[in-house]
Amino acid sequence: MAEERSARVVVIGGGIAGLSAANRLRELSFERKLPLAIELCEGGKRLGGALETVRRGGFVVETGADSILSEKPAALKLAERLGLSGEIVGTDQRFRKTFVVRNGRLLEIPEGFSLLAPSRMGPVMRSALFSPLGKLRIALEPWLPRRRGGGDESLASFVRRRLGGETLTRVAQALAGGIYTADPELLSIGATLPRFVEMERKYGSVIRGLRAAGRARAAEARGESGARWSLFVSFRGGAGRLVEKLADRMADSIRLERAVVSILPDGAGRNRPRRWRLRFADGAESGADAIVLAAPAYAAASALGEAFPALRAKLAAIEYASAAVVNLAYRAEDFPQAPAGFGFVVPAIERRKIIAGSFTSLKYPGRAPAGTLLARAFIGGALNRDLMALSDAEMVAAARDELRDLLGVGAEPSLTLVRRWPNSMPQYAVGHLDRVAEIEALADQIPGFELAGAYLRGVGIPDCVAGGERAAEAVAAFLAREVPAGASRDAPR
Ligand SMILES: Cc1cc2nc3c(=O)[nH]c(=O)nc-3n(C[C@H](O)[C@H](O)[C@H](O)COP(=O)(O)OP(=O)(O)OC[C@H]3O[C@@H](n4cnc5c(N)ncnc54)[C@H](O)[C@@H]3O)c2cc1C
C-alpha cells in the first residue's frame, strides 16, 4: 500500500509554462483531494520568463510578450480562474492596422491580407506594396495546382510556391517569420501555420481558403452577438498581471534562484525513496516523486545529463534565436505625423537595424500618461544575429535612428528601457512536429516525468499555458495511482 504522505512534485522553470503547470497541479490537488507538495524551482531572480511588465513613471512597459491571442482559449480561461476577467483589455480598434516598410516608407498592409496571403485581390491591386508583376503572381494563386505529396516544407518554400517570391520578401518573411524571429527558409510551415497548409489541401488555394474562412466567420457573427474579444488581448496593468497573479497564488511553492543542474532517476527502494533526485546550482540536492520540466529545450537537455541520452540529444537539437526589445517613451507631439496603427514590420530585404516597431500605447489603454506615446523596437532574430552584440546604448541609438528615418521622430525619448532576450525563441525548423512527436514518445516512457514549454507545440502564451496544464494533468493522473485519496484541504483562494 502507498505511504500516507503528500507526493512531492517539482516544476522546473518559472516561465508561463511552468507557472501554469504548478497552478494546475495546485487546482487538481484540491479538486481531486490529492495530497501534493508542489515546488516550483526557477533559476533566475524573477518569474515569468519572456513575460515581464515594468511600471515606471506612469508607463506600463512591456519588455517581452505583450499580447494574448484570444482565439486560443487556455490563457483567458486561466485568467478567469485567477479572477483576472475584469482586468482584460482588448485592442483599440481605431488603430487596428499594421504597416510594412518598403524602400524606407511605411505602407499599410492591404485589407484582408492575413500573414502571407490576401483574401481579396482589390486591396492588393491598389497597394504600392507589390510590383505589377508581384500582383499578377498573387492573382494566379487560385489557379495553381495543389502540392503533390505530403511532408513538411519551409514557410519560404510554401509562400514562393503559392504566392511568389515578392510576397515572401516583401511581407511574409517579416510578418509571419517575424513572429518566430526565424529564417523563413528554415521555418516549418506545418508547425507554425498549419491552417494555410490545410487551406491548400482542402480548397486547392490559400486565397480561396481565406475567403471561405471569412464567410464562415461572418455567418458565425450573424448567429451570435459577435466575438467577445478582439483578436489580441492583454490586462489593464500589463500582460505581466498573469504572472503576478500566479505568483501570488503560489507564493508558498516558489523558489527563486534555484536552478536545477541535474535530474537523476532514483531507484525505487524499500523505504519509498523519491523517484527523482534533483541537484541545484549551489550543490544542494532534493527528491521528487514527479517532475514537470518546463525549462527551454537546451536547459532541459543539460539538466537531463547522461540519464536519458536519446531524449537529451533531441532536446539539444532544437535551436533558439535571441532578440532584444527597446522601449522608448515620447511626447505625442514628437511625432510629426501621429502613428495610425499598432505597428510595422521591417522585411530583411530593407536592411535595417530593427525587425519591427510597435506603439504599445495605441494598442492597449492605460499604457502611457495622456499626451505621451510608448513605442517598442525589436532587434535581432535569426536573420540579424550580429545585432545582439550591440551595447544597450547602441541598441537605443539604433532604434532612434530607425524611428527618425521612418517616422521623422528626432526628439530625445523621455524614457528608454532595453531588455535582451537571449536564446528565447525556439526555432520550429522543417520537420518540427515529427521531432516533437519523437520527444514526446521518449518522455512518455519515463514515469512521473513531463515536459512543457514554448519549444513543443506553440510559442504563444496560450499554447504555453495549455502545455503546462496538460503536463500537470498527466503528472496528477500518474500520482493519483500512488497517493491515497481522502486527504481534505481548504479550497483554493
Ligand atoms: C521578445 C518576445 C516577445 C514575445 N511576444 C509575444 C506575444 O506578444 N504574445 C505571445 O503569445 N507570445 C509572445 N512571445 C512568446 C512567448 O512569450 C514565449 O514563448 C513564452 O513566454 C515562453 O514561455 P516558457 O515558460 O515556455 O519559457 P520561458 O519564458 O523561457 O521560461 C523558462 C524559464 O525557465 C527558467 N530556467 C531555465 N533553466 C532552468 C533551470 N535549469 N532550472 C530552473 N529554471 C530554469 C528560465 O529562467 C525561465 O524563467 C514573445 C517572446 C519574446 C522573447
The ligand as an SDF file (V2000), in Angstrom:
LIG
                    3D

 53 58  0  0  0  0  0  0  0  0999 V2000
   10.5040   39.4740  -27.0340 C   0  0  0  0  0  0  0  0  0  0  0  0
    9.3900   38.4740  -27.0670 C   0  0  0  0  0  0  0  0  0  0  0  0
    8.1050   38.8950  -27.3690 C   0  0  0  0  0  0  0  0  0  0  0  0
    7.0580   37.9580  -27.3870 C   0  0  0  0  0  0  0  0  0  0  0  0
    5.7830   38.3970  -27.6390 N   0  0  0  0  0  0  0  0  0  0  0  0
    4.7490   37.5190  -27.5200 C   0  0  0  0  0  0  0  0  0  0  0  0
    3.4030   37.9880  -27.5640 C   0  0  0  0  0  0  0  0  0  0  0  0
    3.1310   39.1880  -27.6800 O   0  0  0  0  0  0  0  0  0  0  0  0
    2.4130   37.0560  -27.4400 N   0  0  0  0  0  0  0  0  0  0  0  0
    2.6740   35.7290  -27.2520 C   0  0  0  0  0  0  0  0  0  0  0  0
    1.7260   34.9370  -27.1340 O   0  0  0  0  0  0  0  0  0  0  0  0
    3.9390   35.2610  -27.1800 N   0  0  0  0  0  0  0  0  0  0  0  0
    4.9690   36.1300  -27.2840 C   0  0  0  0  0  0  0  0  0  0  0  0
    6.2620   35.6760  -27.1570 N   0  0  0  0  0  0  0  0  0  0  0  0
    6.4790   34.2400  -26.9340 C   0  0  0  0  0  0  0  0  0  0  0  0
    6.1590   33.8490  -25.5040 C   0  0  0  0  0  0  0  0  0  0  0  0
    6.2880   34.9450  -24.6310 O   0  0  0  0  0  0  0  0  0  0  0  0
    7.0870   32.7390  -25.0320 C   0  0  0  0  0  0  0  0  0  0  0  0
    7.1320   31.7110  -25.9860 O   0  0  0  0  0  0  0  0  0  0  0  0
    6.6420   32.1600  -23.6930 C   0  0  0  0  0  0  0  0  0  0  0  0
    6.5040   33.1760  -22.7240 O   0  0  0  0  0  0  0  0  0  0  0  0
    7.6410   31.0800  -23.2540 C   0  0  0  0  0  0  0  0  0  0  0  0
    7.2520   30.5390  -22.0190 O   0  0  0  0  0  0  0  0  0  0  0  0
    8.0310   29.3010  -21.3770 P   0  0  0  0  0  0  0  0  0  0  0  0
    7.5330   29.1590  -19.9960 O   0  0  0  0  0  0  0  0  0  0  0  0
    7.9630   28.1490  -22.2830 O   0  0  0  0  0  0  0  0  0  0  0  0
    9.5710   29.7000  -21.3910 O   0  0  0  0  0  0  0  0  0  0  0  0
   10.3750   30.9060  -20.7440 P   0  0  0  0  0  0  0  0  0  0  0  0
    9.5530   32.1440  -20.6740 O   0  0  0  0  0  0  0  0  0  0  0  0
   11.6570   30.9550  -21.4910 O   0  0  0  0  0  0  0  0  0  0  0  0
   10.6340   30.4230  -19.2530 O   0  0  0  0  0  0  0  0  0  0  0  0
   11.5370   29.4120  -18.9280 C   0  0  0  0  0  0  0  0  0  0  0  0
   12.0330   29.6600  -17.5190 C   0  0  0  0  0  0  0  0  0  0  0  0
   12.8540   28.5680  -17.1210 O   0  0  0  0  0  0  0  0  0  0  0  0
   13.9270   29.0860  -16.3530 C   0  0  0  0  0  0  0  0  0  0  0  0
   15.0100   28.0930  -16.3690 N   0  0  0  0  0  0  0  0  0  0  0  0
   15.8550   27.7780  -17.3670 C   0  0  0  0  0  0  0  0  0  0  0  0
   16.7030   26.7970  -16.9900 N   0  0  0  0  0  0  0  0  0  0  0  0
   16.3790   26.4790  -15.7250 C   0  0  0  0  0  0  0  0  0  0  0  0
   16.8960   25.5240  -14.7910 C   0  0  0  0  0  0  0  0  0  0  0  0
   17.9060   24.7220  -15.1080 N   0  0  0  0  0  0  0  0  0  0  0  0
   16.3360   25.4650  -13.5530 N   0  0  0  0  0  0  0  0  0  0  0  0
   15.3050   26.2820  -13.2180 C   0  0  0  0  0  0  0  0  0  0  0  0
   14.7890   27.1970  -14.0730 N   0  0  0  0  0  0  0  0  0  0  0  0
   15.3100   27.2960  -15.3040 C   0  0  0  0  0  0  0  0  0  0  0  0
   14.2650   30.3880  -17.0460 C   0  0  0  0  0  0  0  0  0  0  0  0
   14.9990   31.2470  -16.1720 O   0  0  0  0  0  0  0  0  0  0  0  0
   12.8760   30.9150  -17.3780 C   0  0  0  0  0  0  0  0  0  0  0  0
   12.3490   31.7300  -16.3560 O   0  0  0  0  0  0  0  0  0  0  0  0
    7.3220   36.5870  -27.1290 C   0  0  0  0  0  0  0  0  0  0  0  0
    8.6300   36.1700  -26.8370 C   0  0  0  0  0  0  0  0  0  0  0  0
    9.6640   37.0960  -26.7780 C   0  0  0  0  0  0  0  0  0  0  0  0
   11.0440   36.6450  -26.4150 C   0  0  0  0  0  0  0  0  0  0  0  0
  1  2  1  0
  2  3  1  0
  2 52  2  0
  3  4  2  0
  4  5  1  0
  4 50  1  0
  5  6  2  0
  6  7  1  0
  6 13  1  0
  7  8  2  0
  7  9  1  0
  9 10  1  0
 10 11  2  0
 10 12  1  0
 12 13  2  0
 13 14  1  0
 14 15  1  0
 14 50  1  0
 15 16  1  0
 16 17  1  0
 16 18  1  0
 18 19  1  0
 18 20  1  0
 20 21  1  0
 20 22  1  0
 22 23  1  0
 23 24  1  0
 24 25  2  0
 24 26  1  0
 24 27  1  0
 27 28  1  0
 28 29  2  0
 28 30  1  0
 28 31  1  0
 31 32  1  0
 32 33  1  0
 33 34  1  0
 33 48  1  0
 34 35  1  0
 35 36  1  0
 35 46  1  0
 36 37  1  0
 36 45  1  0
 37 38  2  0
 38 39  1  0
 39 40  1  0
 39 45  2  0
 40 41  1  0
 40 42  2  0
 42 43  1  0
 43 44  2  0
 44 45  1  0
 46 47  1  0
 46 48  1  0
 48 49  1  0
 50 51  2  0
 51 52  1  0
 52 53  1  0
M  END
$$$$
